[in-house]
Amino acid sequence: MVCNADEGDSGTFADRMIMEGDPFVLIEGMTIAAIAVGATKGFIYLRSEYPHAAATLTASIDVARKAGLLGQRVAGSAHAFDIELRMGAGAYVCGEETALLESIEGKRGLVRAKPPLPVHKGLFGKPTVINNVLSLAAAPFILAEGWKAYADFGMGRSRGTMPIQLAGNVKRGGLFETAFGITLGELVDDIGGGTATGRPVRAVQAGGPLGAYFPRALFDAPFDYEAFAAKGGLIGHGGVVVFDDTVNMARQARFAFEFCAHESCGKCTPCRIGSTRGLETMDKIIAGGGVQANLDLVADLCNTMKFGSLCALGGFTPYPVMSALTHFPEDFSRKPLATAAE
């Protein structure tokens, strides 16, 4: 049983708040899940940037073990389960489940080809269940109150609640847990209070650095998996980053390629080479050179990365790039600053 606590997306902090504020709900959730699948060993993979969460979890695991809630006879039952905390080294790609397993095993964080899936051959070659902090932390409530009490929240196939993290240029940033179905506009305008600068909201990126950019015209989109997917977006870990009208979306698209190039594990060509070529091509577009031809090249690169990459790092990089190009095309045809000044 592996808990993915490598919360690396920009603008996300729900995992950290759970682990620092109520670590026992995660320990209990992992124990419930482990007993359900017959696992006897658990690992929490935590990002190195969370030292306070590491200290809290270490102390809490020790308390649970001494109380008999972890170990050979969990709560006096015949079930055995114990948890070990493993720290990452700051690689974003280790949030991908197979790279995470490689890291726990003490290897370089490279993505594994699938199949075999981790559920068949995972950590140390054994069948492995991998879930994130939010999923495991929901297990105690569901077991105590019943599945219907949890499913009564939300809409469509997106059931339960989601801790939504509001960040970026937003007046009231923070963590807001609510049922799926609230609109993006309600989150940004009513809950977040608009931008911190007081300027108009121009774009929102949901789903981390690899999530799509939504313009205000799409703010009626309900915050649920199906509705976002229908509009070419991702919910991901529930991060919502707000930008005002001073943002340059061509530079945001460039950042997506730059981020992927920096964080790529290098195992597959579409991600390793595609992101680098994408970054170079975006620099040409921003400089005003051969804009249309280079935009066509960006679209082709994105198509190759989306369908040819081994994992979501390369596969999802096209979401911010293509959404920026689709919804904010005017930013890709601007003259370079030096020419505009002339």
Steps between C-alpha positions, in 0.01 A plus 500: 500500500663822383380853572607758244561812710733660244284810466700677232239698305527877521227657711418180692526444874205278603721197569732704719213640704356151556835348596592784733150556641350150523763235423300224669223519238761406239646223717151363564406524132813312396432232760141455382613473138781260589268266690254512208762381248709283732811720507730479802746777415437865420718784375426872504707674233535862614664789316814636664359854497260404783723468811219585744274235347786251524552571869127481573455173311806341661371582847145392414607165354697437820195586715277269293754219522530532877120504532477170313335657196794403281714189519447124510147513648320818394262602781523146639381341173668232291604761243860618477587837350777753554595826331838640400566859396724555196619844392535609138780717366293769330442349153157592362489184287504287816138597549435254214424165660766285337780758537392526864544123541847519346592775746374303802715208383802731512534539125494803273144624450436374148154418369433131439337374183154354558397218497565351746283726713606558863193311621654190339871573544578809702727581793784247530319293237195445720136594425460859616208735558589870456265777608542866586451663839152634427364162390637314800391771744141459377489130593428543876198724433361261238544200730342681796211673323442270203560541129170678441583781741814568296335450161222746589756776444592593145339449162508249211789259540699747712390411851615615841682820584817662369740721696548780246811710539472863386834663425678745272368852450191451715364717780403219736730206439482182702338160531128466431339156527169462323300249299574456131277717284579854610588712198843641427354850508354449849838375621698790357255789546288408803738288707829648384373857471662563162861607457725636773598788270138598440547463125268279290555123506625395159585133545495216750720193490345197665683173555855614573774610259376249242136610523311694236446876508134601512383846387209677667272375223532150651446601862155341489671158493403285802801387701476127431708253302259446210413868445865603503600218266223604259655848482854369456605549863621305800409516868814320611573566865246781526733796467356819349751775411361842404652753256393858435493682167872581504598137437665412168363161398773437243751513783280267706504253212877536485517428873313171451767379258777633724354322803470172313854525363636566850301226674507226235660176617639465146384146438269563203582707193171693459533652847878544509548642150151634434503731800842639408400561138174651621687744723726604212202543268309711753803729529485553123126576517544750783783665303257536207677267256300282260205502738246293304750234392630471854147483645431209263818335627390550863166333425680206336739468793210504745323224309815284511555564871137436591479160333863387509622577852534224758337696781284803573793744526554500124145392424336790684741780406290567186200596719636838618671567167205428274239655731704822512525497121130419455353751744758780480627499139562876507795452737680283245491757223627800696805677370816461710553778752794651314296531178197640683716769661622609161 
